[in-house]
Amino acid sequence: AQSVAQPEDQVNVAEGNPLTVKCTYSVSGNPYLFWYVQYPNRGLQFLLKYITGDNLVKGSYGFEAEFNKSQTSFHLKKPSALVSDSALYFCAVRDWGSGAGSYQLTFGKGTKLSVIP
Amino acid sequence: NAGVTQTPKFQVLKTGQSMTLQCAQDMNHEYMSWYRQDPGMGLRLIHYSVGAGITDQGEVPNGYNVSRSTTEDFPLRLLSAAPSQTSVYFCASTPGLSGNTIYFGEGSWLTVV
């Protein structure tokens, strides 16, 4: 079974400082990894994904994430946080080696990011 | 391009009532799914469909029913609403397996009293 852990319920960071939102995963095969962002009362918006290739993935709004296979991690990062980045962030994994079940995307519980002016 | 459209946005139901959450996508995606979002639990898969006429259960299917008569539509039915079904529901679609991005609707806020 696949699983995702986001160890921090909330992350607070000052505007202009770098931010990191942590994610670790567990799959039996090879992972597809995703980050989504959710603003209040809205749906989930896709930020970035790792499929294969370069371990550093760049996405929307200046976010990037680094895939680390040995640590089974996929942390989300941004060099300089904005107040408008304040939202709920979800990491998700799909195990592409598990046939039809690989369609199923497993989400972490979410991390609330607050950027303080 | 409308993407994934869900209706209604907000709904209040009485215990025991039934209702249908509508979901439509205009991207000709094969795969559609329904998730529920509860505080501190992330998103959990209710049902999914890999194509017209084919549906399967996800992690939390009890109390819900789905059908997929067309590629575009994937309604979620609550058979007899219970307070435990108070949640935010998201419909999603993706072109297929592998690394394709999943696209989400804007959500349906359901309260069962």
Boltz contact constraints between the chains, C-beta under 6 A:
constraints:
  - contact:
      token1: [A, 32]
      token2: [B, 99]
      max_distance: 6.0
  - contact:
      token1: [A, 43]
      token2: [B, 104]
      max_distance: 6.0
  - contact:
      token1: [A, 43]
      token2: [B, 105]
      max_distance: 6.0
  - contact:
      token1: [A, 43]
      token2: [B, 106]
      max_distance: 6.0
  - contact:
      token1: [A, 43]
      token2: [B, 107]
      max_distance: 6.0
  - contact:
      token1: [A, 44]
      token2: [B, 104]
      max_distance: 6.0
  - contact:
      token1: [A, 46]
      token2: [B, 101]
      max_distance: 6.0
  - contact:
      token1: [A, 51]
      token2: [B, 99]
      max_distance: 6.0
  - contact:
      token1: [A, 102]
      token2: [B, 97]
      max_distance: 6.0
  - contact:
      token1: [A, 103]
      token2: [B, 31]
      max_distance: 6.0
  - contact:
      token1: [A, 103]
      token2: [B, 97]
      max_distance: 6.0
  - contact:
      token1: [A, 104]
      token2: [B, 45]
      max_distance: 6.0
  - contact:
      token1: [A, 105]
      token2: [B, 102]
      max_distance: 6.0
  - contact:
      token1: [A, 107]
      token2: [B, 42]
      max_distance: 6.0
  - contact:
      token1: [A, 107]
      token2: [B, 43]
      max_distance: 6.0
  - contact:
      token1: [A, 108]
      token2: [B, 42]
      max_distance: 6.0
  - contact:
      token1: [A, 109]
      token2: [B, 40]
      max_distance: 6.0
  - contact:
      token1: [A, 109]
      token2: [B, 42]
      max_distance: 6.0
  - contact:
      token1: [A, 110]
      token2: [B, 42]
      max_distance: 6.0
